[in-house]
Amino acid sequence: MNSDNNYNPKADLDWLLKMAWRDSKASGKRLMLFMASIVLGIAAVVSIQSFGENLKENIALQSKALMGADYKIDSDQPPNERVLRIIDSLGGADAREVSFPSMAVFPNSGDTKLVGVRGIEGGYPFYGEFETVPASVATTYQQSGGALVDATLMSQFGLKTGDSLKLGERLFPIAGSLVAAPGMGGIGASIAPPVVVPYRLIEETGLIQVGSRVDYDFYFVADPGQDLEALDEEVDPQLDIENADMDTHISEGQRLGRRYDNFGKFLNLVAFIALLLGCVGIASSVHIYVKEKLQSVAVLKCLGATRKQTFMIYLLQIAGMGFLGGIIGVLSGLLLQQSFPFVLQDFLPFEVEVGLVPDAILVGLVLGILMSVLFAMGPLLGTWYVSPLQVLRVQENNVQKSRRAIALVYGAIVLFIFGFSLWLLNNIWYAFYFVFAIITVFAVLGGIAKFFMKMVKRYFPHSWGFAPRQSLLNLFRPNNQTVVLILAIGIGTFLISTLYFTRDILLARASIDGAKEAPNLILLDVQTDERETASMGITEEGMEVINSIPIITMRIHQIKDSTVRDIIADTTSTLGSWILYHEFRVTYRDSLVASETTIDGEWPPTDWRDGPIPISLADNVAADARVRVGDRLIFNIQGVLMETVVAHIRSVDWLRMQLNFNILFPSGVLEEAPQFHILTTKTPSETVSASLQRKLVKRLPTVSIIDLRQIFTVIEDILDKIAWVINFIAFFSILTGIIVLIGSVRTSKYQRIKESVLLRTLGAKAKQILHITALEYLYLGLLGSAMGVLLSLLGSYLLAEFVFDTTFAPSWEPMLIVLPGITLLVLLIGLWNSRSVLQSPPLEVLRKEVS
């Protein structure tokens, strides 16, 4: 026998490769399906990685067309003299825009709709184009005084070119439909579709009043070779002090890229889970494969092969299988990414051109080899510790492996998963939580499977019939696949069920409260002299005004002892920047509403008589402003400075469909300040709501109305689309589980044939064996899918309780569709794969001619 010290890997490499190849030719079919499970996971990861990189490149290339200019200056208030001087110093704006939400009235039908008005002057867009029907109106609408109306909106209300719509006090002819435009898209466009009109006619509408939410944008075309990043660094701080902002097409592209990057990271994790699931199948198949090869390993060692040589033969086999799986997975992923632009078209404001991404290809190849080897290493250790005496032993010998070696292998697996998750998420804590969750789910499912087998052994139902008893015995027979199948079935079910439950949570958080007092129609920008008219319009229709909320706009002038200007100039400040620039819309009342909970202090304060005015802050404002109860704040209320003290801090449930405020004042302070009002009511149906909106807009054309039913419909539609995309990726986990299931049956095929022959020798009929097989897979499918649903219920409950802080009301789809559906699927696959078991003659086992 050769000594381990004489082992020379380089000299023996040719022999090792030949041995690995010869052995794999006879045994490759057993591992082929498990390689397919690796292929699916790699295809999912590579396709998402590749498409993500293509998306970033497309955003960078099309960032000018997405903005419509090289850079812009924007503000939510009319630019002051300082801002105008900065604009002039840049050569003057090449185009300008004013935008705000408003109600549009369609005179032909009397219908009304909340729209996003965009008043444009100049040659905007300078990159990209207004895609209109007819095409010519994209450049003539400003001269003709017509309106470009969102194409979907025109279809929804049966509008056509030549019809008219009314914005405020002015009637506009519809010049054409607007199919696409820079800055068009997102949730805002779904709730308030865009209507583009000439800038010069905005004043005639009378829509810009006290409290109106108006954005002012000034667009610029840069000089050739101009350094926009340097310009942004120089000018943006000056604009920040004046409550304005500069955005370049580069920064806008980066912001948009980050938005899709976060969604891509989540999809990557779902795909990564599919890959991990395939690796569980690899570990299981190699475990059975190595068990069957222990005799051959013992023979090789008797003939002089060292433990390193025998180990390397099978390691090279697995690495080769991983490399081949990586190649197929990469090719499949590159093919799959071609479908992504169609799958994600509702989320993308532009067309994406896909191409090859070398990094994604390299990741796929490395993953194929590395994960196959890592997950196969545990079972492969059996070849290292097998004794040459094994060839002389008839009985099965359980090889004792080194605990230290096993610990190193599993440690390496955990470290790899953590490292890959960290690379995907770029956040060490998110990666840690993801790995912890994966280990927990795998551990729970594996523990349940082993516990189930132990309970079946301990409380075996001896009184049952032959077929049921035999099917239970198969769950803990030698070479059983109970643990790996329950893992595969449970993880896939867990993913799909969690997607359903999470969607339910999000919809519940965004849903409209059905209580009698909960409003579903909101009137915005109601001026003080219009409040009575608006209230009468509501009561005349038999409804009541639920809320009449006064709104005062203000900005923070000073925090503690530092003015906002000083804080902005201080580069070491850690305050949230939005606090310094935000125009707060504030109200006054002496009570909290259902969405608010006291954290510190008392509201309303009972000991206030004079001095600074006590106010209540939302916890996010207090945290970003670095203030607590007792600290002083000074507000600028349209030129009047008002000193306040933080008397109360509260948490606010911002996801509730109701009016919430960052800052509350007590009654008796702001009543005489310039203000506008928000009125709310509850309409019993969409028909009544539409009728009331037509009546109110006719009387008060400058008032904007939001129907929360429409917003909820938009949110639900968006969540449905997101769920569909996630399900599309999660399908890989389910498909991987199916392949693991098929492979598990095929890998233990010889054992099954042997059992079948023994049963048939003892007198069992094919029908009985089929009954046994059906019951076994019914148990596995039911247990795995039930555990997946239960774990998903628990995880979703914790998510609702501690993350979303809401009551968890799960849907019935996972119980009524997912659980029985996956159980039936497992049963059918198990029976289909067991056909050859029933058809194998006894002599096949005696001759050991297993295909």
SVG drawing of the C-alpha trace seen along z (x, -y; Angstrom):
<svg xmlns="http://www.w3.org/2000/svg" viewBox="-79 -89 86 104">
<polyline fill="none" stroke="black" stroke-width="0.4" points="0.0,0.0 1.3,-3.5 2.1,-5.9 0.3,-9.2 3.7,-10.9 4.4,-9.6 1.3,-11.2 2.2,-13.6 -0.9,-15.5 0.8,-16.7 2.2,-13.4 -1.0,-11.5 -3.3,-14.1 -3.8,-12.3 -4.5,-9.1 -7.0,-10.8 -8.8,-12.5 -9.0,-9.1 -10.4,-7.4 -12.9,-10.2 -14.0,-10.1 -14.4,-6.3 -16.4,-6.2 -18.6,-9.2 -19.5,-7.6 -21.2,-4.7 -22.7,-6.8 -23.3,-10.2 -27.1,-9.7 -27.6,-9.4 -26.3,-13.0 -27.6,-14.6 -30.9,-15.8 -29.1,-17.3 -26.8,-19.2 -30.1,-20.5 -31.1,-21.9 -27.7,-23.8 -28.4,-24.9 -31.7,-26.5 -30.3,-28.4 -27.3,-29.7 -29.6,-30.6 -31.7,-32.7 -28.7,-34.5 -26.9,-35.1 -30.0,-36.4 -30.8,-38.9 -27.2,-39.9 -26.7,-40.4 -30.0,-42.3 -29.2,-44.5 -25.9,-45.5 -27.6,-46.1 -30.2,-48.2 -27.5,-50.4 -25.8,-50.8 -29.0,-51.8 -29.9,-54.2 -26.4,-55.8 -26.8,-56.0 -30.4,-57.3 -30.2,-59.5 -30.4,-62.7 -33.5,-61.4 -35.0,-60.5 -34.5,-64.0 -34.9,-65.8 -32.0,-68.1 -28.4,-68.1 -29.4,-69.5 -32.1,-71.4 -32.8,-73.6 -36.0,-72.9 -37.9,-74.3 -41.3,-74.0 -41.7,-77.7 -41.3,-80.6 -37.5,-81.3 -36.3,-84.3 -33.8,-86.9 -30.8,-84.9 -32.0,-81.8 -32.8,-83.9 -29.3,-85.4 -27.8,-81.9 -29.9,-80.9 -28.8,-84.0 -25.1,-83.3 -25.5,-79.9 -26.6,-81.6 -30.3,-81.5 -32.7,-78.6 -33.2,-77.0 -36.7,-76.0 -38.9,-76.1 -41.8,-74.2 -44.4,-74.6 -46.2,-71.4 -49.0,-70.7 -51.9,-68.4 -55.4,-69.6 -58.8,-68.5 -59.6,-68.3 -63.2,-68.6 -64.3,-67.1 -67.2,-69.3 -68.6,-66.8 -69.4,-64.2 -69.1,-66.3 -66.6,-63.7 -63.7,-64.9 -60.3,-63.4 -57.2,-64.4 -54.3,-65.1 -50.8,-66.2 -50.6,-69.6 -47.3,-70.4 -46.9,-73.9 -43.9,-74.1 -42.1,-76.9 -39.2,-76.6 -37.8,-73.7 -38.1,-71.1 -37.3,-68.2 -33.8,-68.7 -33.1,-65.0 -35.7,-62.3 -39.1,-63.5 -42.7,-63.9 -44.2,-60.9 -47.7,-62.0 -50.5,-61.1 -50.5,-62.9 -46.7,-63.3 -46.7,-66.9 -48.5,-68.3 -45.4,-67.6 -43.8,-70.8 -46.9,-72.9 -49.0,-72.6 -47.3,-75.7 -48.2,-77.9 -51.7,-76.6 -52.5,-76.7 -53.6,-73.1 -53.2,-70.4 -51.4,-67.1 -53.4,-64.5 -52.1,-61.2 -53.0,-58.5 -54.4,-56.1 -56.6,-58.9 -58.0,-59.7 -58.8,-56.0 -60.4,-55.7 -62.8,-58.7 -63.3,-58.2 -61.6,-61.4 -60.3,-62.3 -58.2,-65.0 -60.4,-68.1 -62.3,-67.6 -61.7,-69.9 -60.9,-69.8 -61.1,-72.5 -58.3,-73.2 -59.4,-75.7 -61.0,-78.6 -59.6,-77.9 -60.8,-75.7 -58.1,-73.9 -58.6,-72.1 -57.0,-68.6 -54.2,-68.9 -53.3,-65.2 -52.6,-62.2 -49.3,-61.9 -47.9,-58.4 -44.5,-58.9 -42.4,-61.8 -39.3,-62.5 -40.3,-62.5 -43.5,-60.6 -44.1,-57.4 -44.3,-56.0 -47.1,-55.8 -47.7,-59.6 -48.6,-59.3 -50.9,-56.4 -52.8,-58.4 -52.6,-61.8 -52.0,-61.2 -50.0,-64.0 -51.6,-66.9 -49.1,-69.2 -50.1,-72.8 -48.2,-76.0 -46.6,-77.7 -47.9,-81.1 -51.5,-80.0 -51.1,-78.6 -51.9,-81.9 -55.3,-82.0 -56.3,-78.8 -56.2,-80.4 -55.0,-77.2 -51.9,-78.5 -53.1,-79.8 -52.1,-79.8 -51.0,-76.3 -50.9,-74.9 -48.3,-72.2 -46.3,-73.6 -43.0,-72.6 -40.9,-75.0 -38.2,-73.5 -35.6,-75.3 -33.9,-73.2 -30.5,-73.7 -28.4,-72.4 -24.7,-72.2 -21.8,-73.5 -19.8,-70.8 -17.3,-69.3 -18.8,-71.0 -18.1,-69.1 -21.5,-68.6 -20.4,-66.9 -18.1,-69.9 -20.9,-72.3 -23.3,-70.4 -20.7,-70.5 -20.3,-74.2 -23.9,-75.4 -26.0,-72.9 -24.9,-74.1 -25.7,-77.7 -29.2,-76.6 -29.7,-74.5 -29.6,-77.6 -32.3,-79.2 -34.5,-76.1 -33.8,-75.1 -31.9,-72.2 -29.8,-71.2 -30.0,-67.8 -27.9,-66.7 -28.8,-63.9 -26.0,-61.9 -27.4,-62.2 -30.9,-61.4 -29.6,-58.3 -27.8,-57.2 -30.9,-57.7 -33.1,-55.8 -30.4,-53.0 -30.5,-52.7 -34.2,-52.3 -34.1,-49.4 -31.0,-48.0 -32.7,-47.4 -35.5,-45.5 -32.8,-43.5 -31.1,-42.6 -34.3,-41.1 -34.8,-39.1 -31.2,-38.0 -31.8,-36.6 -34.8,-34.7 -32.8,-33.2 -29.9,-32.5 -32.3,-30.5 -33.2,-28.4 -29.4,-27.8 -29.1,-26.8 -32.0,-24.4 -30.3,-22.8 -27.1,-22.4 -29.1,-20.5 -30.0,-18.1 -26.3,-17.8 -25.4,-17.0 -28.1,-14.4 -27.2,-12.7 -23.5,-12.6 -24.3,-11.1 -26.1,-8.2 -23.7,-8.0 -20.7,-7.8 -22.4,-5.1 -22.7,-3.0 -19.1,-3.6 -17.5,-2.7 -16.9,0.8 -15.1,-0.5 -13.1,-2.9 -12.0,-0.1 -11.0,2.0 -8.9,-0.9 -7.2,-1.3 -6.4,2.5 -4.8,2.1 -2.5,-0.7 -4.5,-3.9 -4.0,-6.5 -6.9,-8.2 -6.0,-11.4 -6.2,-9.7 -9.6,-8.1 -10.9,-11.4 -9.6,-13.4 -11.3,-11.0 -14.8,-11.8 -13.9,-15.5 -12.9,-15.9 -16.2,-14.3 -18.2,-16.7 -16.2,-19.8 -16.6,-18.7 -20.3,-18.4 -20.4,-21.8 -18.4,-23.4 -20.7,-21.8 -23.7,-23.0 -22.2,-26.4 -21.8,-26.6 -25.3,-25.5 -26.7,-27.7 -24.8,-30.8 -26.2,-30.1 -29.7,-29.6 -29.4,-32.8 -28.3,-34.8 -31.2,-33.4 -33.6,-34.1 -32.6,-37.7 -34.0,-38.4 -37.5,-38.0 -36.9,-40.5 -37.7,-43.7 -41.1,-42.2 -41.6,-41.0 -40.6,-44.3 -42.0,-46.7 -44.6,-48.1 -41.8,-49.2 -39.3,-50.7 -39.7,-54.2 -37.6,-53.2 -36.7,-50.3 -33.8,-48.2 -31.3,-46.7 -29.7,-43.6 -26.2,-42.4 -23.4,-40.2 -22.0,-41.0 -18.6,-39.3 -18.9,-39.7 -22.2,-37.8 -20.8,-35.0 -17.8,-34.7 -20.0,-34.6 -22.1,-31.8 -19.1,-29.6 -17.5,-30.2 -20.8,-29.4 -21.2,-26.2 -17.9,-24.8 -17.6,-26.3 -21.1,-25.5 -21.1,-22.0 -17.7,-21.2 -18.7,-22.9 -22.0,-21.1 -20.6,-17.8 -17.6,-17.9 -19.4,-16.6 -20.5,-13.3 -17.2,-13.1 -15.3,-12.8 -16.7,-9.3 -14.2,-8.2 -11.3,-9.7 -12.1,-7.6 -13.2,-4.3 -11.0,-1.4 -9.6,1.1 -11.2,3.8 -14.6,2.6 -14.1,4.9 -14.1,7.9 -17.3,6.9 -20.7,8.0 -22.7,5.8 -23.0,2.1 -20.4,0.1 -21.1,-3.4 -17.9,-5.4 -16.9,-7.5 -15.9,-10.9 -13.8,-13.5 -15.9,-15.9 -13.3,-18.6 -13.4,-18.1 -17.2,-18.2 -17.2,-21.4 -14.7,-23.0 -16.9,-22.0 -20.1,-23.4 -18.3,-26.5 -17.0,-27.1 -20.5,-26.7 -21.9,-29.2 -19.1,-31.7 -19.6,-31.4 -23.4,-32.0 -22.7,-35.0 -20.0,-36.3 -22.2,-35.9 -25.2,-37.6 -22.9,-40.4 -21.8,-40.9 -25.5,-41.0 -26.8,-43.2 -23.8,-45.4 -24.9,-45.5 -23.3,-43.3 -26.4,-43.3 -28.8,-42.5 -26.5,-39.7 -26.3,-38.4 -30.1,-38.4 -30.6,-36.7 -28.1,-33.9 -29.7,-33.5 -33.2,-33.2 -31.9,-30.7 -30.2,-28.6 -33.3,-28.8 -35.7,-27.7 -33.4,-24.8 -32.8,-23.8 -36.5,-23.8 -37.5,-21.9 -34.7,-19.4 -35.5,-19.0 -39.2,-18.5 -38.4,-15.8 -36.1,-13.9 -38.6,-14.4 -41.4,-13.1 -39.3,-9.9 -38.5,-9.4 -42.2,-9.7 -43.2,-7.3 -40.6,-4.8 -41.7,-5.2 -45.5,-5.2 -45.6,-3.0 -49.2,-2.1 -49.0,1.7 -52.7,2.0 -52.7,0.4 -52.9,2.3 -49.9,3.6 -49.6,0.8 -49.9,-2.1 -47.4,-0.4 -44.9,0.2 -45.2,-3.4 -44.4,-4.7 -41.4,-2.3 -40.1,-3.7 -39.7,-7.1 -36.9,-5.9 -35.5,-3.0 -31.8,-3.0 -31.0,-5.6 -34.3,-7.4 -34.8,-10.8 -37.2,-12.1 -35.1,-15.0 -34.0,-16.3 -37.5,-16.1 -39.1,-17.9 -36.4,-20.5 -37.1,-20.9 -40.8,-20.9 -40.9,-23.0 -38.6,-25.8 -40.4,-26.2 -43.8,-26.3 -42.4,-28.7 -41.2,-31.1 -44.5,-31.1 -46.7,-31.4 -44.6,-34.2 -45.1,-36.1 -48.8,-35.8 -48.9,-36.7 -46.5,-39.7 -48.7,-41.0 -51.7,-40.7 -49.9,-42.7 -49.0,-45.5 -52.5,-45.7 -53.9,-45.7 -51.6,-48.5 -52.6,-50.5 -56.3,-49.7 -59.0,-52.1 -60.6,-51.6 -64.3,-50.5 -65.4,-52.2 -68.3,-54.7 -66.1,-57.6 -63.2,-56.8 -63.1,-59.2 -62.5,-58.0 -62.8,-61.4 -60.4,-64.3 -60.7,-67.9 -57.4,-69.7 -56.4,-73.3 -59.8,-74.6 -59.3,-78.3 -60.8,-79.9 -63.5,-81.7 -64.4,-78.4 -64.8,-76.2 -68.4,-77.0 -69.3,-76.3 -67.4,-73.0 -69.1,-71.9 -72.6,-72.8 -71.9,-70.8 -71.1,-67.7 -74.1,-68.0 -76.5,-68.7 -75.7,-65.2 -76.6,-63.6 -73.1,-63.1 -71.3,-64.7 -68.0,-66.6 -65.9,-64.3 -62.9,-66.6 -62.2,-70.2 -58.5,-70.5 -56.7,-73.8 -53.2,-73.8 -50.5,-76.3 -47.2,-76.1 -43.9,-76.9 -40.2,-76.2 -37.8,-75.6 -35.7,-78.8 -33.7,-77.7 -33.0,-74.4 -31.9,-75.0 -29.2,-77.7 -28.3,-77.3 -30.0,-78.8 -30.8,-76.6 -28.3,-78.7 -25.6,-78.0 -26.4,-74.3 -26.3,-74.1 -22.9,-75.8 -21.6,-73.4 -20.1,-70.4 -19.9,-68.4 -23.6,-68.5 -25.4,-65.2 -28.9,-66.5 -31.2,-65.1 -30.9,-67.4 -34.6,-67.2 -35.5,-68.9 -33.5,-72.0 -35.2,-72.4 -38.6,-71.0 -41.7,-73.2 -43.9,-71.6 -47.7,-71.6 -48.8,-71.9 -52.2,-71.8 -53.5,-72.5 -55.6,-70.3 -55.7,-69.2 -56.0,-65.5 -54.3,-62.5 -55.9,-60.4 -55.9,-56.6 -52.6,-56.5 -50.7,-58.4 -49.1,-57.0 -47.4,-59.0 -43.7,-58.3 -42.7,-61.1 -44.3,-64.1 -48.0,-65.0 -50.5,-66.3 -52.1,-68.6 -49.9,-70.2 -51.8,-71.2 -49.3,-73.6 -48.8,-76.0 -49.7,-79.6 -47.1,-81.8 -43.6,-81.6 -42.6,-79.4 -45.5,-77.6 -45.6,-73.9 -45.7,-71.6 -45.8,-67.9 -43.3,-66.3 -43.5,-63.0 -40.6,-60.7 -38.9,-60.7 -38.7,-64.5 -37.4,-64.6 -34.8,-62.0 -33.6,-63.7 -33.6,-67.2 -31.7,-65.7 -34.2,-67.2 -36.2,-65.9 -38.8,-67.1 -37.8,-70.5 -35.7,-71.7 -36.5,-74.9 -37.4,-75.4 -38.1,-78.6 -40.4,-78.5 -40.7,-80.9 -44.4,-81.2 -44.5,-83.2 -42.0,-85.8 -43.1,-85.7 -40.8,-84.0 -42.5,-81.9 -40.6,-80.4 -41.7,-76.9 -40.7,-74.2 -41.0,-70.4 -43.6,-69.3 -44.6,-66.0 -43.1,-63.3 -45.3,-60.7 -45.1,-57.8 -47.2,-58.1 -48.5,-55.2 -47.8,-56.7 -49.1,-53.8 -52.6,-54.4 -54.8,-55.9 -55.6,-59.0 -54.2,-62.5 -51.1,-62.5 -48.8,-65.4 -45.2,-65.8 -45.9,-68.8 -48.9,-69.6 -49.6,-73.0 -52.2,-73.5 -55.4,-75.3 -55.6,-79.0 -52.3,-79.9 -52.5,-79.6 -56.1,-80.4 -55.3,-83.8 -52.3,-82.7 -52.7,-82.5 -54.1,-79.0 -56.1,-76.7 -58.2,-73.7 -58.6,-70.0 -62.1,-68.6 -62.9,-64.9 -66.1,-62.9 -67.1,-59.3 -69.0,-58.4 -70.9,-55.1 -70.0,-54.2 -67.9,-55.1 -71.0,-56.4 -71.9,-58.8 -68.2,-59.8 -68.0,-60.7 -71.3,-62.7 -70.1,-64.6 -66.7,-65.4 -68.5,-66.8 -70.6,-69.0 -67.8,-70.3 -65.4,-71.0 -68.2,-72.9 -68.6,-75.1 -64.9,-75.3 -62.7,-74.7 -59.5,-75.3 -60.1,-72.6 -58.3,-69.2 -60.1,-66.1 -58.5,-62.7 -60.6,-59.6 -58.8,-57.1 -60.6,-54.2 -58.7,-55.0 -55.3,-55.3 -56.0,-51.9 -56.8,-50.4 -53.5,-51.7 -51.5,-50.4 -53.2,-47.0 -52.4,-46.8 -48.7,-47.7 -48.5,-45.1 -50.0,-42.5 -47.4,-43.3 -44.6,-43.2 -45.9,-39.9 -46.1,-38.5 -42.4,-39.4 -41.4,-37.9 -43.4,-34.7 -41.7,-34.5 -38.3,-34.3 -39.6,-32.2 -40.8,-29.7 -37.2,-28.7 -37.2,-27.5 -40.3,-25.5 -38.9,-24.0 -35.6,-23.3 -37.5,-21.5 -39.3,-19.4 -35.9,-18.5 -34.5,-17.6 -37.5,-15.4 -37.1,-13.7 -33.4,-13.3 -33.9,-11.9 -36.1,-9.1 -33.8,-8.3 -30.7,-8.3 -32.2,-5.7 -33.7,-3.8 -31.6,-0.7 -32.7,-0.5 -36.3,-0.9 -36.0,1.8 -34.5,4.1 -37.3,3.5 -39.9,4.0 -38.4,7.3 -38.3,8.5 -42.0,7.5 -43.0,9.1 -41.1,12.3 -43.0,12.3 -46.3,12.1 -47.0,8.4 -48.8,7.3 -48.0,4.3 -51.1,2.6 -50.0,2.9 -46.6,1.5 -48.1,-1.4 -50.4,-2.0 -47.3,-2.0 -45.4,-4.5 -48.5,-6.8 -48.9,-7.0 -45.2,-7.6 -45.2,-10.6 -48.5,-11.8 -47.0,-11.9 -43.9,-13.7 -45.8,-16.2 -48.3,-17.0 -45.7,-17.3 -43.3,-19.4 -45.9,-21.8 -47.8,-22.0 -44.5,-22.9 -43.7,-25.4 -47.1,-27.1 -46.9,-27.1 -43.4,-28.6 -44.6,-31.2 -47.5,-32.0 -45.2,-32.4 -42.7,-34.5 -45.4,-36.7 -47.0,-37.2 -43.7,-38.3 -43.2,-40.6 -46.7,-42.2 -46.2,-42.5 -42.7,-43.9 -42.0,-45.5 -45.4,-46.8 -47.0,-47.0 -50.4,-45.8 -52.8,-42.9 -52.0,-39.9 -55.0,-38.6 -53.7,-35.9 -55.3,-35.0 -56.5,-31.5 -54.7,-31.0 -51.7,-29.2 -53.9,-26.8 -56.5,-26.2 -54.2,-26.3 -50.5,-26.1 -50.6,-23.3 -52.9,-20.8 -51.3,-21.8 -47.7,-21.1 -48.8,-17.9 -50.5,-16.6 -47.5,-17.6 -45.2,-15.6 -47.5,-12.6 -47.6,-12.7 -43.8,-13.1 -43.2,-10.3 -45.5,-7.9 -44.1,-8.9 -40.5,-8.2 -41.5,-4.9 -42.8,-3.4 -39.6,-1.5 -39.6,-0.1 -42.9,1.7 -41.6,2.9 -38.2,4.3 -37.9,8.1 -36.3,9.8 -33.3,10.9 -32.3,7.3 -31.6,7.0 -29.8,10.3 -27.5,9.3 -27.2,5.7 -27.8,4.2 -29.2,0.9 -29.6,-1.7"/>
</svg>
